[in-house]
Amino acid sequence: MNNIVAIVGRPNVGKSTFFNRLVGARKAIMDNEAGVTRDRHYGFSEWNGKFFTLIDTGGYVVGSEDVFEQAIRDQVEMALEECDVIIFMVDVNDGLTGYDQDFANILRKSNKPVYIAVNKADTHEKGHLAGEFYGLGIGEIFPLSSQTGNGTGELLDTVVSHFEDPGLEDPYEGIPRISVLGRPNVGKSSFINLLLGENRNIVTDVAGTTRDSIDTHYKAFGKEFILTDTAGIRRKTKLKDHQIEFYSVLRSLQSLENSDVCIVMLDATRGIEAQDVSIISLAEKKRKGIVILVNKWDAVEGKDSNSARKFENEIRERLAPIDYTPILFISVYEKQRIFQAIEKAIQVFENRTTKLATSQLNDKILPEIEKYPPPSSKGKVIRIKFITQLPTYTPSFAFFCNLPQYIKEPYQRFLENRLRENFNLEGVPINIFFRKK
């Protein structure tokens, strides 16, 4: 990526509000509680014909021993290294603080253009107070309001003046999306960090560490795709009416909606639970490709050669009739079968976009139908004469016959099974339609 702008500053100065305004959507979770944003969060914006990438970051606090604040500092420092221009956001109501001065000392070492956005300058009088921040000794001062948008134009005029390349409107457009979903604390962020070979997402033993859905552009096996880490999805009764967690789950469900393939991660030490079944059923309902990863397999005690088979059978029993999903047993901690897992997800994406020739379908499936024709109904014989794949994103097949209204669901399941036996459609939901010939 090029034309990258990082929004940085101490906690609760309005960075995520400003980020959401520039990207034109409520992508980052906002709350009055400090420290809501933790990981680096990317979005895309445009100003005066220049397209650029924005990075929203967590609040930077110098010297704290808190596990989250240390991890947030690491994420901010990665954003500073990656970006071309820095927007340093401060709060006019709080005035110049020691935290601002400490962070300014860090920004001086970056050797990148720094502009100070003095936020919450909603009135003319507050705008005059922004002059105090010249005491930081870095960058030009821009009084503005993230909430109303006042003053953002002048800042953006200056920021985009550094970009010679007009950039891309959406660098992610057209790239397949793979979302990693599951309950809290099953290892989703650790899995993605291991794939990327860096601490892209903050990982702790605290359930609910990930809050926003975090996209990362990733290349593997000659393919490129967007890998999305999501917040853990709990049952509604477990949310305890907490606004931040509510929006975290909402972002996760939106990521599921936007994805091509869903990797659903289970905890081997807890088995498949009702919430796991709900997530997989929702992915199936939305017609997404599905891969099931059973993580922490190394932590299961008393395993023998039949343990994996028994566990897989239990999963399939709970998911019936969803029986087409690949199931892999992995260990993020022991780094076991991690790349096989992502290779399987890529394969499922390719299965989902497979286009089968009409001649192939008829050569393989019509003989099966001749052996086991549809049961007659009300004394009428049903004859299927022709099959073709429809031009849809999810594999969909039309069976042309004389009496489509009389074909029942069991026979539809029979046809789906024959399609799966003859063609590689693992991990992919299938749509079957009967049309009159």
C-alpha positions in Angstrom: 0.0 0.0 0.0 1.0 3.6 -0.5 -0.4 7.0 0.7 -0.8 5.9 4.3 -1.9 8.2 7.1 -1.6 7.2 10.8 -3.9 8.8 13.4 -2.1 8.7 16.8 -2.4 10.2 20.3 -3.1 9.4 23.9 -6.4 7.6 24.9 -9.9 9.2 24.5 -9.0 12.2 22.4 -11.3 11.2 19.5 -9.1 9.3 17.1 -11.7 6.7 16.2 -14.4 9.4 15.7 -12.1 11.2 13.3 -11.2 7.9 11.6 -14.9 7.0 11.1 -15.7 10.5 9.7 -12.9 10.2 7.1 -13.8 6.7 5.9 -17.5 7.5 5.8 -18.6 4.6 8.0 -18.7 3.6 11.6 -16.0 1.0 11.2 -14.1 1.7 14.5 -15.9 1.2 17.8 -16.4 4.5 19.7 -17.1 4.8 23.4 -16.3 7.3 26.2 -14.3 4.6 27.9 -10.6 5.1 27.4 -8.7 2.3 25.6 -11.5 1.0 23.4 -9.3 0.7 20.3 -6.5 -1.8 20.7 -5.3 -3.1 17.3 -4.4 -1.2 14.2 -7.5 -0.6 12.2 -7.4 0.2 8.5 -9.8 2.2 6.3 -9.8 4.1 3.0 -10.6 7.7 2.2 -10.3 10.3 -0.5 -9.6 14.1 -0.6 -9.1 16.3 -3.6 -8.8 13.3 -6.0 -6.2 11.6 -3.8 -7.0 8.2 -2.3 -5.2 7.2 0.9 -5.2 4.5 3.6 -6.0 5.5 7.2 -4.7 3.7 10.3 -6.7 4.1 13.5 -4.6 3.3 16.6 -5.1 2.8 20.3 -4.2 5.4 22.8 -0.5 5.7 23.5 0.5 5.9 27.2 4.2 6.1 28.0 5.6 4.0 30.9 2.5 2.0 31.8 2.9 -1.6 32.9 -0.7 -2.6 31.9 -0.6 -5.6 29.5 -3.0 -4.0 27.1 -1.3 -0.6 27.0 2.1 -2.2 26.3 0.6 -4.1 23.4 -1.2 -1.0 22.2 2.2 0.9 22.2 3.7 -1.9 20.0 0.8 -1.5 17.6 1.1 2.3 17.4 4.9 2.0 16.8 4.2 -0.4 13.9 1.7 2.1 12.4 4.3 4.9 12.7 6.8 2.8 10.9 4.3 1.9 8.1 2.8 5.3 7.4 3.8 8.3 5.2 2.1 11.1 7.2 1.2 11.3 10.9 -1.8 13.0 12.4 -1.1 13.6 16.1 -4.5 14.1 17.8 -4.8 16.1 21.1 -7.8 17.4 23.1 -8.3 21.2 23.4 -10.4 20.7 26.5 -7.6 19.0 28.4 -4.9 21.3 27.2 -1.3 20.3 26.8 -0.6 17.3 29.0 2.5 15.4 30.0 1.3 12.4 28.0 1.2 14.6 24.9 4.7 15.9 25.5 6.1 12.4 26.1 4.5 11.1 22.9 5.8 14.2 20.9 9.3 13.1 21.9 8.7 9.7 20.3 7.2 11.3 17.1 10.3 13.5 16.7 12.3 10.3 16.0 10.0 9.2 13.1 11.4 11.6 10.5 8.0 11.8 9.0 5.6 14.8 8.5 3.6 15.3 11.7 0.5 17.5 11.9 -1.3 18.2 15.2 -5.1 17.9 15.1 -6.4 19.8 18.1 -9.8 18.0 18.5 -13.0 19.2 20.2 -12.4 22.8 19.0 -16.2 23.2 18.4 -16.3 27.0 18.9 -14.2 29.9 17.8 -13.0 30.5 21.3 -11.8 26.9 21.7 -10.0 27.3 18.4 -7.9 30.1 19.9 -6.9 27.8 22.7 -5.2 25.5 20.2 -2.1 27.8 20.2 -1.0 26.2 23.4 0.1 23.1 21.5 2.8 25.0 19.6 4.7 24.3 22.8 5.1 20.7 21.6 7.6 22.0 19.0 6.5 19.7 16.2 4.2 20.1 13.2 1.6 22.6 12.2 -1.5 23.1 14.3 -5.1 22.4 13.0 -8.0 23.1 15.3 -10.9 20.9 14.3 -13.9 18.8 15.5 -14.1 15.1 14.8 -17.7 15.2 15.8 -18.9 17.9 13.4 -16.1 17.8 10.8 -15.3 21.5 11.2 -11.7 22.3 10.3 -10.9 18.9 8.8 -10.6 20.3 5.2 -7.6 22.4 6.0 -5.8 19.5 7.6 -6.5 17.1 4.8 -5.4 19.7 2.2 -2.0 19.7 3.8 -1.9 15.9 4.4 -2.6 14.9 0.7 -0.1 17.5 -0.6 2.6 14.8 0.4 1.1 12.3 -2.1 2.3 12.3 -5.6 0.5 9.1 -6.6 -3.3 9.4 -6.7 -3.6 6.0 -5.0 -6.3 3.4 -5.3 -9.9 3.9 -4.2 -10.0 0.5 -2.5 -6.8 -1.6 -2.6 -8.9 -4.6 -1.3 -11.5 -4.5 -4.0 -12.0 -7.9 -5.8 -9.7 -9.7 -3.4 -11.3 -12.8 -1.7 -12.1 -12.4 2.0 -11.5 -15.1 4.7 -12.9 -14.4 8.2 -11.8 -16.2 11.3 -14.7 -16.5 13.7 -15.5 -18.3 17.0 -16.2 -17.8 20.6 -13.9 -15.7 22.8 -10.4 -16.9 23.6 -10.2 -19.9 21.2 -7.0 -18.6 19.5 -8.2 -16.6 16.5 -5.7 -13.7 16.9 -2.8 -16.1 17.7 -3.7 -18.1 14.6 -3.5 -15.0 12.3 -0.4 -13.7 14.0 1.3 -17.0 13.3 0.3 -16.9 9.7 1.6 -13.4 9.3 4.8 -13.9 11.2 4.2 -10.8 13.2 2.1 -9.5 16.1 -0.6 -8.0 13.9 -3.3 -8.5 16.5 -3.0 -8.1 20.3 -3.1 -11.4 22.1 -3.7 -12.0 25.8 -5.3 -14.6 28.0 -8.2 -12.2 28.7 -11.3 -13.2 26.8 -12.6 -10.4 24.6 -9.1 -8.9 23.8 -10.0 -8.3 20.1 -12.8 -5.7 19.7 -12.8 -4.5 16.2 -12.7 -6.7 13.1 -9.2 -6.4 11.7 -8.4 -6.8 8.0 -5.0 -7.8 6.8 -3.9 -8.3 3.1 -2.1 -11.7 2.9 -0.5 -13.8 0.2 0.0 -17.6 0.4 0.2 -20.5 -2.1 0.3 -18.1 -5.0 -3.0 -16.5 -3.9 -3.9 -13.2 -2.2 -6.8 -12.5 0.0 -8.0 -10.4 3.0 -7.7 -12.2 6.3 -10.1 -10.8 9.0 -9.6 -11.3 12.7 -12.9 -10.9 14.6 -14.0 -10.4 18.1 -15.3 -13.5 20.0 -19.0 -14.1 19.5 -20.9 -14.9 22.8 -24.6 -15.6 23.3 -26.8 -12.6 23.8 -27.4 -13.5 27.4 -23.6 -13.3 28.1 -23.2 -9.8 26.7 -24.5 -8.3 30.0 -25.8 -5.3 28.0 -22.2 -4.0 27.6 -22.1 -1.6 24.7 -18.5 -2.2 23.6 -18.9 -5.9 23.5 -22.3 -5.6 21.7 -20.7 -3.6 18.9 -17.7 -6.0 18.8 -20.1 -8.9 18.1 -22.0 -6.8 15.6 -18.7 -6.1 13.7 -17.9 -9.9 13.7 -21.3 -10.7 12.2 -20.8 -8.0 9.6 -17.4 -9.6 8.7 -19.2 -13.0 8.3 -21.7 -11.3 6.0 -18.9 -9.8 3.9 -16.6 -12.9 3.7 -16.3 -15.5 1.0 -15.0 -18.2 3.4 -15.5 -18.5 7.2 -12.9 -20.3 9.3 -14.8 -21.2 12.4 -12.4 -22.1 15.3 -13.4 -24.4 18.2 -11.6 -25.1 21.5 -10.7 -28.8 21.7 -10.7 -28.7 25.5 -14.4 -27.6 25.6 -15.8 -29.5 22.6 -18.4 -28.1 20.3 -20.8 -25.9 22.1 -24.2 -24.4 21.2 -22.6 -21.0 20.2 -20.3 -22.8 17.8 -23.2 -24.5 16.2 -25.0 -21.1 15.9 -22.0 -19.5 14.2 -21.6 -22.3 11.7 -25.4 -22.4 11.0 -25.4 -18.7 10.3 -22.4 -19.1 7.9 -24.4 -21.9 6.1 -27.5 -19.8 6.0 -25.5 -16.9 4.4 -24.1 -19.5 1.9 -20.5 -18.9 2.8 -17.7 -21.4 2.4 -16.9 -23.0 5.8 -13.8 -24.6 7.3 -13.8 -25.8 10.9 -10.6 -25.7 12.9 -10.3 -27.5 16.2 -7.6 -25.6 18.1 -5.7 -26.5 21.2 -5.6 -30.2 20.2 -2.3 -30.5 21.9 -4.0 -29.7 25.3 -6.4 -32.6 25.1 -5.4 -35.3 27.6 -5.6 -39.0 27.1 -5.8 -38.9 23.2 -5.5 -42.1 21.2 -5.6 -43.0 17.5 -9.4 -42.8 17.5 -9.8 -39.5 19.4 -9.8 -37.2 16.4 -12.3 -39.4 14.6 -14.6 -39.5 17.6 -14.4 -35.7 18.0 -15.1 -35.2 14.3 -18.2 -37.6 14.5 -19.5 -35.6 17.5 -19.1 -32.3 15.5 -20.9 -33.7 12.5 -23.8 -35.1 14.7 -24.3 -31.7 16.3 -24.2 -29.9 12.9 -26.4 -32.3 10.9 -27.5 -31.9 8.2 -24.5 -29.6 7.5 -22.1 -32.4 6.7 -19.9 -31.0 3.9 -17.4 -28.9 6.0 -13.8 -29.9 6.3 -12.6 -30.4 9.9 -8.9 -29.9 10.8 -7.3 -30.5 14.2 -4.6 -27.8 14.8 -2.5 -26.3 17.6 -1.5 -22.7 17.3 0.7 -23.1 20.4 2.6 -26.0 18.9 2.4 -24.5 15.4 0.8 -27.7 14.1 -1.1 -27.8 10.7 -1.4 -24.0 10.6 -0.6 -23.6 6.9 -2.7 -26.7 6.0 -5.6 -24.9 7.5 -5.2 -21.7 5.4 -4.5 -23.9 2.3 -7.8 -25.7 2.9 -9.6 -22.3 3.2 -8.2 -21.2 -0.1 -9.3 -24.5 -1.7 -12.8 -24.0 -0.3 -12.9 -20.6 -1.9 -11.9 -22.1 -5.2 -14.6 -24.7 -4.8 -17.1 -22.0 -4.1 -16.2 -20.2 -7.4 -16.1 -23.5 -9.5 -17.9 -23.4 -12.8 -18.9 -26.8 -14.1 -19.5 -27.4 -17.8 -23.1 -28.5 -18.6 -21.8 -31.5 -20.4 -19.9 -32.6 -17.3 -22.9 -32.3 -15.1 -25.2 -34.2 -17.5 -22.6 -37.0 -18.2 -22.1 -37.6 -14.4 -25.5 -36.9 -12.8 -28.1 -38.1 -15.4 -26.9 -41.8 -15.1 -27.3 -41.5 -11.3 -30.8 -40.2 -11.8 -31.7 -43.1 -14.2 -30.6 -45.6 -11.5 -32.6 -43.8 -8.8 -35.3 -41.7 -10.4 -37.5 -39.4 -8.4 -40.4 -41.2 -6.7 -43.7 -40.8 -8.6 -46.3 -38.6 -7.0 -50.1 -39.0 -7.3 -49.5 -41.6 -10.0 -47.4 -39.2 -12.1 -43.9 -40.1 -13.3 -41.3 -37.4 -12.8 -38.5 -37.2 -15.4 -35.4 -35.0 -15.0 -34.0 -34.3 -18.5 -31.3 -31.7 -18.2 -29.0 -30.1 -15.6 -27.0 -26.8 -15.8 -25.1 -24.6 -13.4 -26.6 -21.1 -12.9 -24.4 -18.0 -13.2 -24.4 -17.2 -9.4 -21.6 -16.8 -7.0 -22.6 -19.7 -4.7 -22.8 -23.0 -6.7 -26.4 -23.3 -7.9 -27.8 -25.9 -10.2 -31.0 -26.1 -12.1 -32.6 -29.4 -12.8 -35.1 -29.2 -15.7 -38.0 -31.7 -15.4 -41.7 -32.2 -16.4 -43.1 -31.9 -12.8 -40.8 -29.8 -10.6 -43.5 -29.2 -8.0 -43.6 -32.9 -7.0 -40.0 -33.3 -6.1 -39.5 -33.6 -2.4 -36.7 -32.6 -0.1 -35.2 -36.2 0.5 -34.7 -36.5 -3.3 -33.1 -33.0 -3.4 -30.7 -34.2 -0.7 -29.9 -37.3 -2.8 -29.0 -35.0 -5.8 -26.9 -32.8 -3.6 -25.0 -35.9 -2.4 -24.4 -37.1 -5.9 -23.1 -33.6 -6.9 -20.7 -33.7 -4.0 -19.5 -37.2 -4.8 -18.8 -36.4 -8.4 -17.3 -32.9 -8.1 -15.1 -31.2 -5.6 -17.5 -29.1 -3.6 -16.1 -29.6 -0.1 -16.9 -26.8 2.3 -19.4 -25.2 0.0 -23.2 -24.9 0.4 -25.1 -25.9 -2.7 -28.4 -24.4 -4.1 -30.6 -26.7 -6.1 -33.6 -25.5 -8.2 -36.2 -27.5 -10.1 -37.6 -25.9 -13.3 -40.1 -27.0 -15.8 -38.8 -28.2 -19.1 
